Amino acid sequence: MAASSDAMAARPRAGWRVRLDAFWRWWAGEIGAFARERFPKWRGVAGVPAVTFEGDVLVVALPGGQPEARLDLAALDPLRARAELRSLLQRAGETRDRVRLCMRRDECLVRRVTMPLATEENLEQVLGFEMDRLTPFPAGEVYFDYRVIARDAAAGKLTLLLAVARRALVDARLERLRGLGANVQAVAVPEDLAAGPALDLLPSEKRGERESARDRGIQRMLAGAVVILLALALVIPVWRKRETVKALLPVVERSRQEAEAASRLGAALEAQVDEYNFLLSKKYAVYPALAFVEELSRLLPDNTWLQQLEVRTSGKGREVQITGETASSSKLIEILELSKLFRNATPRGTVTRGSTPNSERFMIGADAVPRPEPEPVPVLQAGSPTPAP
C-alpha cells in the first residue's frame, strides 16, 4: 500500500510539471516571435517592406528576388486598396502592416555639405539655420536628416551627407499610406547606400508608428510576465531554502542535544575508566622487586654473591643498586647490559678487594626498564569481576 500511495502522490506533481513545461514552451515561443518582429525595427527598420509612389501607383518591394508588386490606387476603392496592400505586405513577411516609405530621386535632395568641426555638438540646429543657404528651401518647409561621413581635425572641417524633402510632399505620402492602414516606420531616400545609419526624413517624434492599444496591452502583459518570472526566479530559491532551514532546525537541535548527551556520557565513561585503571597502571608501570631478584639470580655467575639489593625511585623511573663480591666487576656490567630488565649499568664507588682471595667488592647501579602495559580491553568485552566467596 505504501508504494501505491507514493505513486498516487507523485502523479499530481508530474502533471504540474507537464503543464508548467507546456506553459514555458508557449511563453518562450511568444517572446521569440515578439523579438523577431521587433529586431528589424531596432536594426533601423531594414526588415520592413519598402513602398514607393509613382503617381497613383504604389510599388511594394517583395523579398526573395520576387518582382515588385504594383498597386493602382486610382482603380481601386479604399477598402479594396487596403485589403490588397495588406495581402502584399503579408507576402513580404510583414504581419503588422508596417512599411518604409522610399522617396524617388526627383522627390528629394541628397548632397554633401561641409561644416565647421565646432558645429558638431549642435549640428541639427545649425543645419536648420543654414537650410535656406544649403538648399532652395527654408527649414520650415522641409524634412531633413544627416549623417557624418568624414572628419578632418587638421582642417577643422566636417563632411555631412544631407537629405532634404519637401514637408508637404512627405506629409501627403504619409497621409495616403495611413489611409490605407499602413504603419509608416521611416522615410528613406534612394541615395542612402553608404555604410552607416540609414537616413530617415521622418521627424524623430514621428518615427515608428504608434502601437495599437491591443499591442500595447500585449507588450505590457509580456513585460509584466518577465518581471514576475524574474521575481519568482529570485524569490522561489530563497523561499525554498528558508523552508528547508525551518524544517531542519528541529532536526539540528535534536542532533545537537543528542551530541551533547553523548559527549557528557563519553566524558563520564572516560573518567570512570581512568579511575578504574589508576591502580592497574601503577601496578603494571614497573616490574615488581621479585622480578629483579629472579633476573639477577638467573644472570649472575656462581662465583658472585650479593650482600645488598636496593630498589628505589629515581625521577620518573626506578633504579636498582646491587652490592657484593665477584671475581670481575667489569664482567658483571656486561652481563647486566644483556638483561631485558636493566639498562645503563654503571659502577658506583671504588672497586676494592674482597674478603676472599681473587675477589672484588663492587657496587653497581642500573636503571629499571619500564614494564610494557598490557593491551587495553573494551569495557563490553571485559569479564565481570569474580564475586568473593
Secondary structure as GFF3:
##gff-version 3
##sequence-region A 1 389
A	DSSP	alpha_helix	2	42	.	.	.	ID=ss1
A	DSSP	beta_strand	50	54	.	.	.	ID=ss2
A	DSSP	beta_strand	57	60	.	.	.	ID=ss3
A	DSSP	beta_strand	69	72	.	.	.	ID=ss4
A	DSSP	alpha_helix	78	91	.	.	.	ID=ss5
A	DSSP	beta_strand	98	102	.	.	.	ID=ss6
A	DSSP	three_ten_helix	105	107	.	.	.	ID=ss7
A	DSSP	beta_strand	108	116	.	.	.	ID=ss8
A	DSSP	three_ten_helix	117	122	.	.	.	ID=ss9
A	DSSP	alpha_helix	123	129	.	.	.	ID=ss10
A	DSSP	alpha_helix	131	134	.	.	.	ID=ss11
A	DSSP	three_ten_helix	139	141	.	.	.	ID=ss12
A	DSSP	beta_strand	142	152	.	.	.	ID=ss13
A	DSSP	beta_strand	157	166	.	.	.	ID=ss14
A	DSSP	alpha_helix	167	179	.	.	.	ID=ss15
A	DSSP	beta_strand	183	188	.	.	.	ID=ss16
A	DSSP	three_ten_helix	204	206	.	.	.	ID=ss17
A	DSSP	alpha_helix	213	285	.	.	.	ID=ss18
A	DSSP	alpha_helix	289	299	.	.	.	ID=ss19
A	DSSP	beta_strand	305	314	.	.	.	ID=ss20
A	DSSP	beta_strand	317	326	.	.	.	ID=ss21
A	DSSP	alpha_helix	329	337	.	.	.	ID=ss22
A	DSSP	beta_strand	342	347	.	.	.	ID=ss23
A	DSSP	beta_strand	352	353	.	.	.	ID=ss24
A	DSSP	beta_strand	360	368	.	.	.	ID=ss25
###
